[in-house]
Amino acid sequence: MCVPKGSIYDRSTVHGVVLRNVDDIGLIRELEGELDLDVWRAGMPGVKDAHIMVRPQYKEKFLARLDEAGIQHYVHNNDVVRALDDFEVKFNQWKLRRNNDAIYNTYPRYGEIEAYLDRLGQEYPNIVTVVNAGNTFEGRPMKYVRISTTNFEDPNKPIYILDAAMHSREWVTPPVALYTIHRLVEDLRNEDRDLLENVDWVILPVFNPDGWEFSHVQNRMWRRSRSFNATISPICYGADLNRNFDIFFGTFSVSSNPCSDIYPGPFAFSEIESRNVRDMLYLYLNRTQIYMNMHSYGNYILYGFDNYTLPHNVAQLHFVAAAMGAHIDARKMADAPYYAVGNSNYVLYGASGTSQDYAQEIGVPFSITLELPEFDDYGFVVPPEYIEQINTETYAGIAETARLAYLFYRHRL
């Protein structure tokens, strides 16, 4: 991993913004595209402040706009490069101390994740099948596992689809996916046998392998895919995969600047990675009960739609999401925030072209975005010491939603 001095983050700062109401959120959304802001934490009016990274050339204008609107703000991090350098040093030291640690308790490279999935497929052929959803722009296979005691042939079992690392800088998400695989396959406990016997699983640990690798070797804060089209931009790569799905495409919370982190791409499904996941969703659509799209960070459990409308089954959807939050909160660290649950537009902010909205629209009953917890002021660079805590508490929530998925599915039959 390297983000050298003089990089794009040199002299960038992160500012806390005290949100009062939805108008303040609207202004941040407006400035996000106008000033190429990087929203680390969207915040919630009256509950938690937003964290916004600002490049030096836009800092004066950004703060002036906040002052004009009467919005309080403060410096949250005055040296982003130093924070990233400190994380790299501490992570490398931690790896030396924790040599040969389990793959789900660290931040592995993509090749290590592939090897782990392949090993499980070889050692547990009766329940694990490794599948390539398709190759990425740079040619990496998007591998996922199917976990099933009945080879995905039992129509009485719902399917649970879970993915992680759509935004590649959100390093803490793949360990949760890998830990879930581990608990279902290598460490299946008596109290969890129903999860394997009653539910079929599709788990994609890394949605964005190209971005994942780039974030490890070049730019720790890289978010987008790594596609390149010189006719669109001769210098900028990729698109925001969570703006690239064909629902409300390109209409809000996006930027037309191909260098922006919220650039949705030139058209819906322009990115091979989002097309691969789209095809995966359709492959299992007839029995899929839950689609869980994991992100970091902020302690949110969200559902659609992002255009101020609600799904027809919103009562049941909220029930499942709230049950997940309750089971995670029951195991959280004492000083960690509680999860906020609700419609993504009302609780957080609306974004067009999300996989959450797309899965809900095409017929997945419970399509949920999970924003994993925040710890202290670490943002995206969560120290690896917290991984085990995040894994165990989140797995409890995943297990509860799987049980509810089974009950709702059986009731439907």
C-alpha positions as CSV (number, residue, x, y, z in Angstrom):
1,M,0.0,0.0,0.0
2,C,1.3,3.4,-0.8
3,V,0.0,6.9,-0.7
4,P,3.1,9.0,-1.1
5,K,3.6,12.6,-0.1
6,G,2.7,14.8,-2.9
7,S,-0.2,12.5,-3.8
8,I,-3.7,13.6,-4.4
9,Y,-4.4,13.7,-0.7
10,D,-1.5,16.0,0.2
11,R,-2.9,18.9,2.3
12,S,-6.4,17.4,2.2
13,T,-8.3,17.7,5.4
14,V,-11.4,16.1,6.9
15,H,-14.0,18.4,8.4
16,G,-16.8,17.6,10.8
17,V,-20.1,19.2,9.8
18,V,-22.9,19.6,12.4
19,L,-26.1,18.7,10.5
20,R,-29.3,20.3,11.7
21,N,-31.9,19.1,9.1
22,V,-32.5,17.7,5.6
23,D,-31.6,21.1,4.1
24,D,-28.1,20.8,5.4
25,I,-27.8,17.3,3.9
26,G,-29.1,18.7,0.6
27,L,-26.3,21.3,0.6
28,I,-23.7,18.7,1.3
29,R,-25.1,16.6,-1.6
30,E,-24.9,19.7,-3.9
31,L,-21.4,20.6,-2.8
32,E,-20.2,17.0,-3.2
33,G,-20.4,17.2,-6.9
34,E,-19.5,20.8,-7.3
35,L,-16.4,20.8,-5.1
36,D,-15.4,17.1,-5.6
37,L,-15.9,16.4,-1.9
38,D,-15.3,13.0,-0.5
39,V,-18.1,12.1,2.0
40,W,-16.5,9.8,4.6
41,R,-19.5,9.7,6.9
42,A,-22.9,11.2,5.7
43,G,-24.0,11.9,9.2
44,M,-27.5,12.2,10.6
45,P,-29.2,15.5,11.7
46,G,-29.2,15.8,15.5
47,V,-27.5,12.4,15.9
48,K,-24.1,12.4,14.3
49,D,-22.0,14.8,12.3
50,A,-20.9,14.4,8.7
51,H,-17.2,13.8,8.0
52,I,-16.1,15.4,4.7
53,M,-12.7,15.2,3.1
54,V,-11.9,18.4,1.2
55,R,-9.0,18.9,-1.3
56,P,-6.9,22.0,-0.5
57,Q,-8.0,23.9,-3.7
58,Y,-11.7,23.7,-2.6
59,K,-11.3,24.2,1.2
60,E,-11.9,27.9,1.3
61,K,-15.0,27.8,-0.8
62,F,-16.4,24.8,1.0
63,L,-16.1,26.4,4.4
64,A,-17.4,29.7,3.1
65,R,-20.6,27.9,1.8
66,L,-21.1,26.3,5.2
67,D,-20.7,29.6,7.0
68,E,-23.2,31.3,4.6
69,A,-25.7,28.6,5.5
70,G,-25.0,29.0,9.2
71,I,-23.7,25.4,9.5
72,Q,-21.2,24.7,12.3
73,H,-18.0,22.9,11.3
74,Y,-14.7,21.9,12.7
75,V,-11.4,20.2,11.7
76,H,-11.7,16.4,12.2
77,N,-8.4,15.4,10.6
78,N,-5.9,18.0,9.5
79,D,-3.5,15.6,7.7
80,V,-5.0,12.7,5.7
81,V,-1.7,11.5,4.3
82,R,-0.2,11.2,7.8
83,A,-3.3,9.3,9.0
84,L,-2.9,6.8,6.1
85,D,0.9,6.5,6.7
86,D,0.2,5.8,10.4
87,F,-2.3,3.1,9.5
88,E,0.1,1.4,7.1
89,V,2.9,1.3,9.7
90,K,0.6,0.0,12.4
91,F,-1.0,-2.6,10.1
92,N,2.4,-3.9,9.0
93,Q,3.5,-4.2,12.7
94,W,0.2,-6.0,13.6
95,K,0.7,-8.5,10.7
96,L,4.2,-9.3,12.1
97,R,2.7,-10.0,15.5
98,R,-0.2,-12.0,14.2
99,N,1.7,-14.1,11.7
100,N,-0.5,-16.7,10.0
101,D,-3.7,-15.3,11.5
102,A,-7.0,-16.5,10.0
103,I,-7.9,-14.8,6.7
104,Y,-11.1,-13.4,8.2
105,N,-9.2,-11.6,11.0
106,T,-7.0,-9.5,8.8
107,Y,-7.1,-7.5,5.5
108,P,-6.1,-10.1,2.9
109,R,-5.0,-9.5,-0.7
110,Y,-7.3,-10.7,-3.4
111,G,-5.1,-13.7,-4.3
112,E,-5.3,-14.9,-0.7
113,I,-9.1,-14.7,-0.8
114,E,-9.3,-16.6,-4.1
115,A,-7.0,-19.3,-2.6
116,Y,-9.2,-19.6,0.5
117,L,-12.4,-20.0,-1.5
118,D,-10.8,-22.6,-3.7
119,R,-9.5,-24.5,-0.7
120,L,-13.0,-24.6,0.8
121,G,-14.4,-25.9,-2.4
122,Q,-11.8,-28.7,-2.4
123,E,-12.1,-29.6,1.2
124,Y,-15.9,-29.3,1.5
125,P,-17.2,-30.4,-1.9
126,N,-20.5,-31.6,-0.5
127,I,-21.6,-28.1,0.6
128,V,-19.3,-25.5,-1.1
129,T,-19.2,-24.7,-4.8
130,V,-16.8,-22.0,-6.0
131,V,-18.3,-20.0,-8.9
132,N,-16.8,-17.2,-11.1
133,A,-19.5,-14.5,-11.6
134,G,-17.4,-13.2,-14.5
135,N,-14.1,-11.5,-15.0
136,T,-13.4,-7.8,-14.0
137,F,-12.2,-5.1,-16.3
138,E,-8.6,-6.1,-15.6
139,G,-9.3,-9.8,-15.9
140,R,-9.7,-11.0,-12.4
141,P,-12.3,-13.6,-11.6
142,M,-15.2,-12.4,-9.4
143,K,-15.3,-15.5,-7.3
144,Y,-18.1,-16.4,-4.9
145,V,-19.2,-19.4,-3.0
146,R,-22.5,-21.2,-3.0
147,I,-23.1,-23.0,0.3
148,S,-25.8,-25.6,0.4
149,T,-26.5,-29.0,1.8
150,T,-28.8,-29.8,-1.2
151,N,-26.7,-28.5,-4.1
152,F,-29.1,-25.5,-4.6
153,E,-31.8,-28.0,-5.8
154,D,-34.3,-27.7,-2.9
155,P,-37.1,-25.2,-3.9
156,N,-38.2,-25.0,-0.2
157,K,-35.0,-23.2,0.8
158,P,-34.6,-19.4,0.4
159,I,-31.4,-18.0,-1.0
160,Y,-29.4,-15.4,0.9
161,I,-27.0,-13.3,-1.3
162,L,-24.3,-11.3,0.5
163,D,-21.5,-9.2,-1.1
164,A,-18.8,-6.9,0.2
165,A,-16.1,-4.4,-1.0
166,M,-18.2,-2.8,-3.8
167,H,-16.3,0.3,-2.7
168,S,-12.7,-0.9,-2.5
169,R,-11.5,1.3,0.3
170,E,-14.0,-0.3,2.7
171,W,-11.5,-2.9,3.8
172,V,-13.4,-4.0,6.9
173,T,-16.3,-5.5,4.8
174,P,-14.6,-8.6,3.2
175,P,-13.5,-10.0,6.6
176,V,-17.2,-10.1,7.6
177,A,-18.1,-12.0,4.4
178,L,-15.2,-14.4,5.0
179,Y,-16.1,-14.9,8.6
180,T,-19.7,-15.7,7.6
181,I,-18.3,-18.4,5.2
182,H,-16.1,-19.7,8.0
183,R,-18.9,-20.0,10.5
184,L,-21.2,-21.8,7.9
185,V,-18.5,-24.2,6.7
186,E,-15.5,-24.6,8.9
187,D,-17.0,-23.8,12.3
188,L,-20.7,-24.7,12.1
189,R,-22.0,-24.8,15.7
190,N,-25.0,-26.7,16.9
191,E,-27.0,-23.5,17.4
192,D,-26.4,-22.5,13.8
193,R,-27.2,-25.8,12.0
194,D,-30.5,-24.4,10.9
195,L,-28.7,-21.7,8.9
196,L,-27.1,-24.4,6.7
197,E,-30.1,-26.8,6.6
198,N,-32.8,-24.2,5.9
199,V,-31.0,-21.6,3.8
200,D,-28.8,-21.7,0.6
201,W,-26.1,-19.0,0.6
202,V,-24.3,-17.0,-2.1
203,I,-21.4,-15.0,-0.7
204,L,-19.2,-12.7,-2.9
205,P,-16.4,-11.5,-0.6
206,V,-15.1,-8.8,-3.0
207,F,-17.4,-7.1,-5.5
208,N,-14.6,-4.9,-6.9
209,P,-11.4,-7.0,-7.1
210,D,-9.6,-4.5,-9.3
211,G,-10.3,-1.6,-6.9
212,W,-9.4,-3.8,-3.9
213,E,-6.0,-4.6,-5.3
214,F,-5.4,-1.0,-6.3
215,S,-6.3,0.2,-2.8
216,H,-3.6,-2.2,-1.4
217,V,-0.8,-1.3,-3.7
218,Q,-1.4,2.3,-4.9
219,N,-4.1,4.3,-3.3
220,R,-5.6,3.2,0.1
221,M,-8.7,5.4,-0.4
222,W,-9.6,4.2,-3.9
223,R,-13.4,3.7,-4.1
224,R,-14.4,3.1,-7.7
225,S,-13.9,0.4,-10.3
226,R,-10.7,0.5,-12.5
227,S,-12.2,0.6,-16.0
228,F,-10.6,3.0,-18.5
229,N,-12.0,4.6,-21.6
230,A,-9.9,7.4,-23.1
231,T,-12.8,8.8,-25.0
232,I,-14.5,9.6,-21.7
233,S,-11.3,10.7,-19.8
234,P,-7.7,10.3,-20.7
235,I,-6.6,10.5,-17.1
236,C,-9.4,9.1,-14.9
237,Y,-10.4,5.6,-14.2
238,G,-13.5,3.7,-13.1
239,A,-17.0,4.5,-11.9
240,D,-18.9,4.3,-8.7
241,L,-20.3,0.8,-8.9
242,N,-23.1,1.8,-6.5
243,R,-24.3,4.4,-8.9
244,N,-24.1,2.1,-12.0
245,F,-27.2,0.0,-11.7
246,D,-30.2,0.6,-13.9
247,I,-32.6,2.3,-11.5
248,F,-33.0,6.1,-11.4
249,F,-29.6,6.1,-13.1
250,G,-27.7,9.3,-13.1
251,T,-30.5,11.4,-11.5
252,F,-29.3,12.3,-8.0
253,S,-26.2,12.1,-5.8
254,V,-24.0,11.7,-8.8
255,S,-21.4,13.8,-10.7
256,S,-20.9,14.1,-14.4
257,N,-17.1,14.5,-13.7
258,P,-15.5,11.2,-14.7
259,C,-12.8,11.9,-12.0
260,S,-15.4,12.1,-9.2
261,D,-15.9,9.3,-6.7
262,I,-19.6,9.5,-7.4
263,Y,-19.3,9.3,-11.2
264,P,-22.0,6.8,-12.2
265,G,-20.4,5.8,-15.5
266,P,-21.4,6.8,-19.0
267,F,-24.6,4.6,-18.9
268,A,-26.2,2.1,-16.6
269,F,-24.3,-1.2,-16.4
270,S,-21.3,0.3,-18.2
271,E,-19.1,-1.5,-15.6
272,I,-18.5,-5.2,-16.1
273,E,-18.5,-5.8,-12.3
274,S,-22.1,-4.5,-11.9
275,R,-23.2,-6.5,-15.0
276,N,-21.7,-9.6,-13.4
277,V,-23.6,-9.0,-10.2
278,R,-26.8,-8.2,-12.1
279,D,-26.5,-11.5,-13.8
280,M,-25.8,-13.3,-10.5
281,L,-29.0,-11.8,-9.0
282,Y,-31.1,-12.9,-11.9
283,L,-29.6,-16.4,-11.8
284,Y,-30.9,-16.9,-8.3
285,L,-33.9,-14.6,-8.3
286,N,-36.7,-17.1,-8.1
287,R,-35.6,-18.1,-4.5
288,T,-33.6,-15.1,-3.3
289,Q,-35.1,-13.8,-0.1
290,I,-32.4,-11.4,1.0
291,Y,-29.7,-9.4,-0.8
292,M,-27.2,-7.8,1.7
293,N,-24.9,-5.2,0.2
294,M,-22.2,-4.5,2.8
295,H,-20.4,-1.1,3.2
296,S,-18.4,0.9,5.7
297,Y,-19.0,3.0,7.8
298,G,-21.6,4.6,10.0
299,N,-23.8,2.0,11.8
300,Y,-26.7,2.0,9.4
301,I,-29.1,-0.6,8.1
302,L,-30.9,0.8,5.1
303,Y,-33.5,-0.2,2.5
304,G,-35.1,1.5,-0.5
305,F,-36.2,3.2,-2.4
306,D,-33.9,6.2,-2.8
307,N,-36.4,8.3,-4.6
308,Y,-38.6,8.9,-1.5
309,T,-40.9,6.0,-2.3
310,L,-41.2,2.8,-0.2
311,P,-41.4,-0.9,-1.3
312,H,-44.9,-2.5,-1.0
313,N,-43.6,-4.7,1.8
314,V,-41.9,-2.0,3.8
315,A,-43.3,-3.1,7.1
316,Q,-41.8,-6.6,6.8
317,L,-38.6,-5.1,5.4
318,H,-38.2,-2.7,8.3
319,F,-38.9,-5.6,10.7
320,V,-36.1,-7.7,9.3
321,A,-33.7,-4.7,9.2
322,A,-34.5,-3.7,12.8
323,A,-34.1,-7.3,14.0
324,M,-30.6,-7.3,12.4
325,G,-29.8,-4.0,14.2
326,A,-31.0,-5.3,17.5
327,H,-28.9,-8.5,17.4
328,I,-25.8,-6.5,16.4
329,D,-26.4,-3.9,19.1
330,A,-26.7,-6.5,21.7
331,R,-23.1,-7.5,21.1
332,K,-21.5,-4.2,20.3
333,M,-18.7,-2.6,22.3
334,A,-20.1,-0.5,25.2
335,D,-19.0,2.9,23.7
336,A,-20.0,2.1,20.1
337,P,-23.0,3.8,18.5
338,Y,-26.3,2.0,18.1
339,Y,-27.4,1.2,14.5
340,A,-29.9,3.5,12.8
341,V,-32.5,1.6,10.7
342,G,-34.7,2.9,7.9
343,N,-35.2,4.0,4.4
344,S,-31.8,5.1,2.9
345,N,-33.1,8.4,1.7
346,Y,-34.7,9.5,5.0
347,V,-32.0,8.0,7.3
348,L,-28.9,8.7,5.3
349,Y,-29.2,10.2,1.8
350,G,-30.6,9.1,-1.6
351,A,-28.4,7.8,-4.3
352,S,-29.4,6.8,-7.8
353,G,-28.3,3.6,-9.4
354,T,-27.7,1.5,-6.3
355,S,-27.6,-2.3,-6.2
356,Q,-29.9,-2.2,-3.2
357,D,-32.7,-0.4,-5.1
358,Y,-32.1,-2.6,-8.2
359,A,-32.4,-5.9,-6.3
360,Q,-35.6,-4.6,-4.6
361,E,-37.1,-3.5,-7.9
362,I,-36.5,-6.8,-9.7
363,G,-38.1,-8.8,-7.0
364,V,-35.9,-9.5,-4.0
365,P,-38.2,-9.1,-1.0
366,F,-35.5,-7.9,1.4
367,S,-32.8,-5.8,-0.2
368,I,-30.6,-4.2,2.5
369,T,-27.6,-2.0,2.7
370,L,-25.4,-2.6,5.8
371,E,-23.0,0.2,6.8
372,L,-20.7,-1.4,9.3
373,P,-19.8,0.3,12.6
374,E,-17.4,3.1,13.1
375,F,-14.8,3.1,15.8
376,D,-13.4,6.2,17.4
377,D,-12.2,8.5,14.6
378,Y,-10.6,5.9,12.3
379,G,-13.1,6.2,9.4
380,F,-12.2,3.8,6.6
381,V,-8.8,2.9,8.1
382,V,-10.2,0.6,10.9
383,P,-7.3,-0.9,12.9
384,P,-7.2,-4.7,12.4
385,E,-7.6,-5.1,16.2
386,Y,-11.3,-4.3,15.7
387,I,-12.0,-6.9,13.0
388,E,-12.9,-9.8,15.3
389,Q,-15.4,-7.6,17.1
390,I,-17.0,-6.4,13.9
391,N,-17.1,-10.0,12.5
392,T,-18.8,-11.5,15.5
393,E,-21.4,-8.9,16.1
394,T,-22.3,-8.6,12.4
395,Y,-22.5,-12.3,12.0
396,A,-25.2,-12.3,14.7
397,G,-27.3,-9.9,12.7
398,I,-26.7,-11.9,9.5
399,A,-27.8,-15.1,11.2
400,E,-31.0,-13.5,12.5
401,T,-31.9,-12.1,9.0
402,A,-31.4,-15.6,7.5
403,R,-33.7,-17.1,10.1
404,L,-36.4,-14.5,9.3
405,A,-35.8,-15.0,5.6
406,Y,-36.6,-18.7,6.0
407,L,-39.8,-17.9,8.0
408,F,-41.1,-15.4,5.5
409,Y,-40.2,-17.7,2.6
410,R,-42.0,-20.7,4.2
411,H,-45.0,-18.5,4.9
412,R,-45.1,-17.4,1.3
413,L,-45.1,-21.1,0.2
